[in-house]
Amino acid sequence: HAGFDRTTLVPLSPDAAEAADEALLRKAIEESSCQVKGRECVALFKSPSLPANVVYMSGDRRFDAMDRDLLEMLTSNVSMAIDSLEKSRIQESLETARKIQLSMLPRGFEHAADQYGIDLDARLMPAKEVGGDLYDFFSIDADHLCILVGSVSDKGVPAALFMALRRPIL
């Protein structure tokens, strides 16, 4: 919409909030929507991942219902994009955690075959990115091999952390 070129964006720091129309801000927050009033408007971003989700704007011309509708579309799109980025970041972190968890599992099954005369193999495929299922094997002495298969209750990060502590506990 024409006329936004001289609009000033004011982050709602304590000092900037004093200049803003408090009633307009309160209405935007209470109604969870963008608001316009005369030469002022409030853009409300609806996203839990945004630390400051209200922007106060004042301009050289009056804002109208079309401006409010455009702000609603803009803030909705920006909020969805930020949420999508946050989900991607979390997914990337979980993928890294999955790789770390799988790297903690034992390898070298040939050693067990050679030393104890058995065929031993294992695979772990977590239902989620990370989980609490685990396996391990290790020599107790020259004649005994300990084979461990377990499933920690629940799934996800807490179970994966417990799984990572299996060796020191055992």
N, C-alpha and C positions, 0 to 999 in steps of 0.2 A: 504494500500500500504506500502511496506517495507520502512524503513528509517525514520519514524516519531518519533522513540523512543528518538532521541536527538534534536528534534525540540523544540524551545523555543517559548512560547506564550507571547506576549507583549501586555498588554492592552494599548489602545491609550490615555494615559495621556499626558499632554503637553510635559513632558520629554521624554516619550517613542516615541512619534510621530516624534521627531527629528531624531531618529535612523532609522525610517521607510523610505522607498522609497516613497516620496511624490507623484510622478507621478503614481506609482502603486496604492496608496490609492485613488487618485483622479479618476483614471480609474475605480476602483471597485465601487466607489460611483456613478459616472456618468452612468456607464453601469448597475448598480444594479446587479452585479454578482461577484462571487469569481474570483480572478486573481492570476496567477502564473508568476514569472519571475526569472529565475535562481534559486538561493537558497532562494528566498523570495516568500511569498504568502500572500494574504489577504483573509480572510474568512468574508463574508458579510451576516449577519443574517437579514432577511427581516421580521421584526415584529415591529409594532408600540409600543408594550408593553415592548420592550427591551430598556433600557436607553442608553446603549453603544452597538451598533450593528455591530461594525467592530473589527476584531481581526487580528493583523499583526503577521506573523510567519516567522522565519528564521531557516534554518536547515543546516546540514552538507552535504547534497546532493542536487542536482538540482531537482526542482519540474517540473512535466510535465503535459500534458493535462489530463492524467488519474487522477493525484492528484487533479487537478481543478474540474473534474467531481465528484470525491469522496467528495470534500469539498462542492460542490453545493448540493449533496444529504444529507450530514450531516447537513449543515446549514438549508436546507429546512425542514428536520425532526425536528431539534431542535426548529426552529421557530414555526412550527405547534404545537409541544408539549407545548411550552410556551404560545402560544395563547389559546390553549385548557385549560391549567391551569388557565389562566386569566379569560376566559369565565366561568369556573367552580366557581371561586372565586366570580365573579359578580353574578352568578346565586344563589350561597349560600347567598350572602348579600341580594339579592332581596327576597329570601325565608324568611329570617329573618325579613325583612321589612314587608312582607305580614303577618306574624304571629303577629307582633307588631300592625299593622293596624287593623287586625281582633279582636285583644284583646281590642281595644279601643271602639268597638261597644257595645251598651248596651245589657244587659242580664236581666234576672229576669222578663220575660213577665207575670209571674203569678201575680205579684204585680198589674199590670194594670187590669188583669181580676178580681182580688179580689176587688180592690178599685173602679173601674169604671164599672164593670159588662160587660166587652167586652172580646172577644178572640183576642189576639194580638200575632203575630209571624212574624219573618223576617229572611231572609238569605241573605248573600252577597257572590257572587261568581265573583270576578274580572276577566275581560277578559284577563288581563295581571297579572303578579305577584302582582302588586299593582295598584290601580286605584283611581278614584275620586268619585265613587258611595258611597252613604252613607245613613244611616237611623239612627234615634234617636227617643226617646220618653221620655217625662218627665212631671211631674206634674207642672201645672201652679198654681193651688190651689186645694182645696178639691173637686171641681166640674168640673175642666177642665184639660184635658190631651192634651198635644201638641204632635202630631205625625209628624215627619219630614222625608221626602224621597227626596233625591236629587242626581243630577249627575253633577259633575264638568266637564266643557268642557275639552276635550282632555283626555288622559290616561297617566298612568305612574307615575313616582315619583313626579313631580310638582303637579299634581292633587291629589295625595295621601297626600302630605304635607298640601294642602289646606283643604282637608277632615279632617285631624287631628285637624285643628284649628276650626272646626265647632262649638263646644260647647262654647268656649269663645266668639266667634263672635255672636252667637245667644243669 
